[in-house]
Amino acid sequence: MFKEVELFKSEREKLFDRLADRLETAYNLNRKVVSFQANKEEPIYRWFKYKEGFSSALVKYFLSEYAPDGGKVLDPFAGVGTTLFAGQELGWESHGIELLPVGTFVMQTRQAISEIQVDEFRAISKKMWNEISTMRKWNNYIHHISITKDAFPDDTEEYLNKYLAYCSQINDKPVQTILKFAAFAVLEEISYTRKDGQYLRWDYRCKRELSGKPFDKGKILSFEDAVKVKINQILQDLQPNQSSSLFDQFENISIEKKPVNIIEGTCLEELPKLESDFFDFIITSPPYCNRYDYTRTYALELVYLGYDHEQVKNLRQSMLSCTVENKDKIEYLENLYSSINQKEAFEKVIKSYQNSDAMMEVNTILDELNKRGKLNNNNIARMVKNYFLELCFVIYEMARVTKSGGYCVMVNDNVRYGGEEIPVDLILSDFAENFGFNINKIFVLPKGKGNSSQQMGNYGRTEVRKCVYLWQKK
Ligand SMILES: C[S@@+](CC[C@H](N)C(=O)[O-])C[C@H]1O[C@@H](n2cnc3c(N)ncnc32)[C@H](O)[C@@H]1O
């Protein structure tokens, strides 16, 4: 009887059964702690909201709970550096890899903060407005790509160019970086756009021809007003006497701070260059398998940082496959591993991927649903297949660079396509086990997230798990 039941179980159910005792609802890890929201009141994080980030509280919790003695921490999807700087505050040596220049620019700003002469910054930020407004000649720094064209009112666009020209001739590098950051942090506010899931939403007042229900984003601040507010916010947080100031955070703590090492690039290429058995802890959150396109959401910021159409396109393709536009990277990975004499490692990863029955089941079902026209985009099956394949390489490398006894914490959401749940937590943990991690826990957040309204209509409201995995290198 039991055997028959087993026979009709899907591979995902079998995997669930195998790992069920590791799943644990974590009441202390609510959505707020896991998401960027818990950072809201912290200086720096409140200057620029990176909604894709997790909280420093989460990082500090895991580091103190599982490795109070400190050591070396890595985040291969570093974002704005939450892991790295929270680790630094606890005395850890922090290393991070991030592909998107938006994240690396915020991290560089954070480093500039610790070097800045506040009085110099205050003085320059006061006198600059007069000099900018009387500027007669300047180079244009903003070169739009198609998805950002006409994003700013004309006078704002002119001001932005003048401001960037002004910043470029400031010799004091930390002041230059922070002033550049102040305008970077208000780009959405001063534009006709709003970040809205996968795309930018456009206000009805822009020059573009828009279809659908008009969108009114409310008051659009002038460039000067918005940047002044931002600079004041930064200055306030830099005051030595403020109770929640950065100085409390950075100077009153006796812990010796080690420098933060930031690598700009794709972790698919950068991880294989790192030494084996080097890190005591990895805390990371890769992009989720949910079609979210960072290069579109942050298109204004990328253009502001000087990225052109071709460069943005390349960034999109280099990202971990999480959009329907991402193409296969398998040939690139094969060449990469051959070029570093790691063909065996390449074969090992591919084999692990192919040996995962749950993964193969997901791929087969999605291909079938695709054939029957049940997925709302033809490339979803390809995206899912490649998302896991690329993460399989990342997990192999993470296991390699972690010391025996060291930990890896990963934050990720499960997803559902065409009504089929994809247990991201279980499949990735299965890969991790193959590469030498023990699956200590899969912490499930008390409330998962709902479904998209379209899917709710078709399949009823059920929740997919949102998890924090805790793996330990054997
Ligand atoms: C969920 S976010 C991580 C946020 C981070 N935990 C924080 O608190 O700021 C995922 C990040 O992975 C980055 N990313 C995507 N593909 C990458 C790749 N191939 N290599 C390195 N970083 C990548 C994205 O740009 C994004 O910043």
Ligand as a Chemical Component Dictionary entry (heavy atoms), coordinates in Angstrom:
data_LIG
# 
_chem_comp.id                   LIG 
_chem_comp.type                 NON-POLYMER 
_chem_comp.pdbx_formal_charge   0 
_chem_comp.three_letter_code    LIG 
# 
loop_
_chem_comp_atom.comp_id 
_chem_comp_atom.atom_id 
_chem_comp_atom.alt_atom_id 
_chem_comp_atom.type_symbol 
_chem_comp_atom.charge 
_chem_comp_atom.model_Cartn_x 
_chem_comp_atom.model_Cartn_y 
_chem_comp_atom.model_Cartn_z 
_chem_comp_atom.pdbx_ordinal 
LIG C1  C1  C 0  18.256 40.322 -3.936  1  
LIG S1  S1  S 1  19.516 41.420 -4.441  2  
LIG C2  C2  C 0  20.652 41.367 -3.098  3  
LIG C3  C3  C 0  20.498 42.525 -2.168  4  
LIG C4  C4  C 0  21.472 42.510 -1.003  5  
LIG N1  N1  N 0  21.229 41.380 -0.131  6  
LIG C5  C5  C 0  21.327 43.806 -0.210  7  
LIG O1  O1  O 0  20.877 43.760 0.939   8  
LIG O2  O2  O -1 21.604 44.871 -0.766  9  
LIG C6  C6  C 0  20.360 40.503 -5.687  10 
LIG C7  C7  C 0  21.535 41.221 -6.264  11 
LIG O3  O3  O 0  22.246 40.340 -7.129  12 
LIG C8  C8  C 0  22.825 41.126 -8.155  13 
LIG N2  N2  N 0  23.200 40.214 -9.262  14 
LIG C9  C9  C 0  22.427 39.656 -10.215 15 
LIG N3  N3  N 0  23.143 38.851 -11.011 16 
LIG C10 C10 C 0  24.414 38.880 -10.536 17 
LIG C11 C11 C 0  25.612 38.237 -10.904 18 
LIG N4  N4  N 0  25.656 37.400 -11.946 19 
LIG N5  N5  N 0  26.736 38.484 -10.190 20 
LIG C12 C12 C 0  26.701 39.323 -9.120  21 
LIG N6  N6  N 0  25.598 39.982 -8.725  22 
LIG C13 C13 C 0  24.461 39.756 -9.421  23 
LIG C14 C14 C 0  21.735 42.119 -8.492  24 
LIG O4  O4  O 0  22.267 43.243 -9.148  25 
LIG C15 C15 C 0  21.201 42.443 -7.104  26 
LIG O5  O5  O 0  21.840 43.557 -6.561  27 
# 
loop_
_chem_comp_bond.comp_id 
_chem_comp_bond.atom_id_1 
_chem_comp_bond.atom_id_2 
_chem_comp_bond.value_order 
_chem_comp_bond.pdbx_ordinal 
LIG C1  S1  SING 1  
LIG S1  C2  SING 2  
LIG S1  C6  SING 3  
LIG C2  C3  SING 4  
LIG C3  C4  SING 5  
LIG C4  N1  SING 6  
LIG C4  C5  SING 7  
LIG C5  O1  DOUB 8  
LIG C5  O2  SING 9  
LIG C6  C7  SING 10 
LIG C7  O3  SING 11 
LIG C7  C15 SING 12 
LIG O3  C8  SING 13 
LIG C8  N2  SING 14 
LIG C8  C14 SING 15 
LIG N2  C9  SING 16 
LIG N2  C13 SING 17 
LIG C9  N3  DOUB 18 
LIG N3  C10 SING 19 
LIG C10 C11 SING 20 
LIG C10 C13 DOUB 21 
LIG C11 N4  SING 22 
LIG C11 N5  DOUB 23 
LIG N5  C12 SING 24 
LIG C12 N6  DOUB 25 
LIG N6  C13 SING 26 
LIG C14 O4  SING 27 
LIG C14 C15 SING 28 
LIG C15 O5  SING 29 
# 
